[in-house]
């Protein structure tokens, strides 16, 4: 089985002519693969996923999610119900969990956002944790701005990063903090009612 592509139901998979699927990949039912998509060896594309003009790395699992004009590395978990919008690059051994939306964002190796987050116009370093309910506030209503996180950054639940801000390596943003200016490395950033 390692030298063939496995279809759960070949009659319910919708695959454009130019799509490339490497050996050992598994394509579930009701999957749509469009454009110049590449599915690498051993990747699993779960039910009802839609992937357009994107590359999915070796051993990566995409579960009931949408990936458009983006690149996802190897051994990464996407979904269920994740939305990876154009211009995004996700590294290896990452997690883009349920109801996480990426837009024009880069996510470094080993970084995780397990649920309910919006990461737009941002560069996230390696081994970061983006907590539940985190929002990268990338627009002031007129213009879009970009934020940058170093490596080993922890962003606690329900925090807002009001772009453009930079958060240094090893910094820790406490839950429910709204960050409006840059945070140095190894610092604790906290802002909430006592």
Secondary structure as UniProt FT lines:
FT   TURN            2..3
FT   STRAND          6..7
FT   HELIX           10..12
FT   STRAND          14..15
FT   TURN            17..18
FT   STRAND          20..21
FT   TURN            23..24
FT   STRAND          26..27
FT   TURN            29..30
FT   STRAND          32..34
FT   TURN            35..36
FT   STRAND          38..39
FT   TURN            41..42
FT   STRAND          44..45
FT   TURN            47..48
FT   STRAND          50..52
FT   STRAND          55..56
FT   TURN            58..59
FT   STRAND          61..63
FT   STRAND          66..68
FT   STRAND          71..72
FT   STRAND          77..79
FT   STRAND          83..84
FT   TURN            86..87
FT   STRAND          89..90
FT   STRAND          95..103
FT   STRAND          106..107
FT   TURN            109..110
FT   STRAND          112..120
FT   STRAND          122..124
FT   TURN            126..127
FT   STRAND          129..130
FT   TURN            132..133
FT   STRAND          135..137
FT   STRAND          147..149
FT   STRAND          154..155
FT   TURN            157..158
FT   STRAND          160..162
FT   STRAND          166..167
FT   TURN            169..170
FT   STRAND          172..173
FT   TURN            175..176
FT   STRAND          178..179
FT   TURN            185..186
FT   STRAND          188..189
//
